[in-house]
Structure formats: C-alpha cells, structure tokens
Amino acid sequence: MKLRVLSLIVPALLMAGTAGAAEIYNKDGNKLDLFGKIDGLHYFSDNDKTDGDQSYMRFGLRGETQINDQADRLW
C-alpha cells in the first residue's frame, strides 16, 4: 500500500503546473507583458474509461500606455 501511494505522489509533484510572465516591450511609457500557465495532467488507470489527458495552457497579453504624467491606460 505504501509503495502504491508513493508511486502516485512522486509523479504528481513532478507534474506540478508552472506559471510565468515576461515583459517583451517597454519604451517611452508603453509596456507589453506576456503571461501564462501550463498544467500537464495525465491519468493512468487499469480501466480505459478513467485514463485520460487533461493538460491545458493559458496565456495572455497585458499592455499599458502612459497618456500623461497623471494617467495611464491599461489594456
């Protein structure tokens, strides 16, 4: 039983999702950021109905434009 639990925990820790962000443009008050998250999820089972892949990826862009010294525009 302990070996079975350990065999389930170790892959779960190795497949933990990762997230990140990067600033890809920053000049004259204009900024553009790229961000995202990746989760790799695959289920192994003796039963074919419970086997499956539920991996997903999410990403997006975030921008900011400086209008004047007191106002910014986020998009």
C-alpha positions as CSV (number, residue, x, y, z in Angstrom):
1,M,0.0,0.0,0.0
2,K,2.8,2.5,0.9
3,L,4.5,1.8,-2.4
4,R,1.3,2.5,-4.3
5,V,0.7,5.8,-2.5
6,L,4.3,6.8,-3.1
7,S,4.0,5.9,-6.8
8,L,1.1,8.3,-7.1
9,I,2.7,11.2,-5.1
10,V,6.0,11.4,-6.9
11,P,4.6,11.9,-10.4
12,A,2.1,14.4,-9.0
13,L,5.0,16.5,-7.6
14,L,6.9,16.3,-10.8
15,M,4.0,17.4,-12.9
16,A,3.1,20.5,-10.9
17,G,2.0,23.3,-13.1
18,T,4.2,26.3,-13.9
19,A,3.4,29.9,-14.4
20,G,5.5,32.8,-15.7
21,A,5.5,36.3,-17.1
22,A,7.8,38.3,-19.3
23,E,8.0,41.9,-20.3
24,I,8.5,41.9,-24.0
25,Y,8.4,45.7,-24.7
26,N,9.0,48.7,-22.5
27,K,9.7,52.1,-24.2
28,D,8.5,55.6,-23.8
29,G,5.8,54.7,-21.3
30,N,4.4,51.9,-23.4
31,K,4.7,48.3,-21.9
32,L,3.6,44.9,-23.2
33,D,3.7,41.8,-21.0
34,L,3.2,38.2,-21.9
35,F,2.0,35.8,-19.2
36,G,0.7,32.3,-18.9
37,K,0.4,29.0,-17.1
38,I,0.9,25.4,-18.2
39,D,-0.5,22.3,-16.4
40,G,0.3,18.8,-17.6
41,L,-2.3,16.3,-16.3
42,H,-2.5,12.7,-17.4
43,Y,-4.3,9.9,-15.6
44,F,-3.2,6.3,-15.8
45,S,-5.5,3.5,-14.8
46,D,-6.3,-0.1,-15.5
47,N,-9.7,1.0,-16.5
48,D,-9.8,2.6,-20.0
49,K,-12.7,4.8,-19.1
50,T,-10.7,6.6,-16.4
51,D,-7.5,7.1,-18.4
52,G,-7.1,10.5,-19.9
53,D,-5.3,13.7,-20.6
54,Q,-6.5,17.0,-19.1
55,S,-3.5,19.1,-19.9
56,Y,-4.1,22.8,-20.6
57,M,-2.3,26.0,-21.3
58,R,-3.5,29.6,-20.7
59,F,-1.7,32.7,-21.9
60,G,-2.4,36.4,-22.5
61,L,-1.1,39.8,-23.1
62,R,-1.2,42.8,-20.8
63,G,-0.4,46.3,-22.0
64,E,-0.1,49.8,-20.5
65,T,0.2,53.2,-22.2
66,Q,1.1,56.3,-20.4
67,I,-1.2,59.1,-21.5
68,N,0.3,61.9,-19.4
69,D,2.2,62.3,-16.1
70,Q,-1.0,61.5,-14.1
71,A,-2.9,59.0,-16.2
72,D,-2.2,55.5,-17.6
73,R,-4.3,53.3,-19.8
74,L,-4.3,49.6,-19.2
75,W,-5.5,47.1,-21.8
